[in-house]
């Protein structure tokens, strides 16, 4: 296990993250209940960007987590990279330190506004631009996934714990795919059709998709971003990667290369594959790439 910054104990840190996360869940519950009355939506939305909405829940959870970390851990040699702070002040968003918290206070804002269960909070602690600790909170499912750098487990609010359940399937056609609800495109739809998965489950939030793999409900997730179009960012993938890797899965580019964090635009573009089996992952990527090339689905 990596040595955390001086003055930080891993067990105490996990205890604090647990407390912070359930505090965030209460904020989500509060605004989720307000949104169920459609008249409140206009007051909760803080911008009118249909493709990238921001709500009061985003901002309140962002403020909570940053204040809790900074308040409890003063003078620790780490910084916090937050999606909301990047939106507000992009010129101050590039951090040059080994330890960086990567926060997405509300992944799946569209789903949150649509009153589905498929939204999550992501919080990862990256070391030298690689996810180390990971927290994925799914409030509506009463789920808190925690990866401590070595193992991962699921906690309920009553403190009960469960281990991940990953099932190995031999072929792509036997697998269940988790795919996006609000960020699909025709290129990805074409690829899914050509692979002919056993089942396709549509949901929001990357954290929710990766958690579905850890529950054994899905086997694979494919993220496909088109050139010159918007792409997921570091805060979308850091915490989900931490929990998937700790469970024995893998997440890479189509060429089986590790994701790179801390780039100037924070983008995670191209094709990204997450699967439930690190030993089979390379062959899965290769098979998908061969299908893409055979049918000229994606521009390389």
C-alpha positions, 0 to 999 in steps of 0.5 A: 500500500502506498504511504499517504501524505504525512499525518494521514492514517488510512483507517481514519481517512476512510472513516471520515470519507464515509461520514462526508459521503452520507452527509452528501447523500442527505443533500441529494435526498433533499433536492431530489424530493424538491425536484419531484415537484416540477415547479421547483426545477427552475429554482434548482437549476443554476444554468440553462445548458441542456447538455451540461446542466448544473443544479444546486445539489451539484454546488452544495455537495461540491462545497460540502466535500471540499470544506470537509476535506480542507477542514479536517485535513489542514496543511496536508500536501494534497489539492482538490480538483473539482468539476464544478470549480473547473467550470467556475475558474478553469484558469486556476484548475491545473494542479502540480502535486503528487496527491490530488483529490478528484471530485465529481459532486454529481455524476448523472445530473440529467438523471438526477433531474429526471428523478431516476436512481442513476446518479452518483457522487465520485471522489478519488484520491489520485497519486501521480495521476493514477486513482488510488482511493475511490468513493462512489456514492449512489444515494437512491440505492443506499450504496457507498462503494469504497476502495482503499487502495487494496480492496473494495467493498459496498456499504449500506447506511446501516454499516452493513458491508458486501463484497463485489460479485464479478462473473466471468463470461467467455464471449462478448455475446454472452455478456451484459453491457451497461451503456449510457442513457443520455450520452448515446450516439449512432456510432456507439449504437452501431457498435453495440448492434454488431457485437450482439451482446446478450443483454444491454442495460441503459443507465446514467452515471459512469459510477452507476455503470461500473457499480453494476459490474461490481454487483454482477448485473453487467459485465462490460461498459463501453464509452465512445466519444466522437472526434471534435465532440464532448468527452468524459473528464477525469472526474467521471472516471477516476473514482469508478476506475479505483473501485473497478481495479480493486475488484479485479476488473480493468478499464483501459483505452481500446488499445488496452492502454491505461487511462491518462489523468491530468492532461491539460483539458482533463478529457478521456476521449476516444473509446474506453472499455471497462470489464469485470476481468483483468485477465480477459480484458486485453482479448476483449479489447482486441475483439472489439477493435477487430469488429470496429475495423471490420465494419469501419465503425469508428475513425482511427 
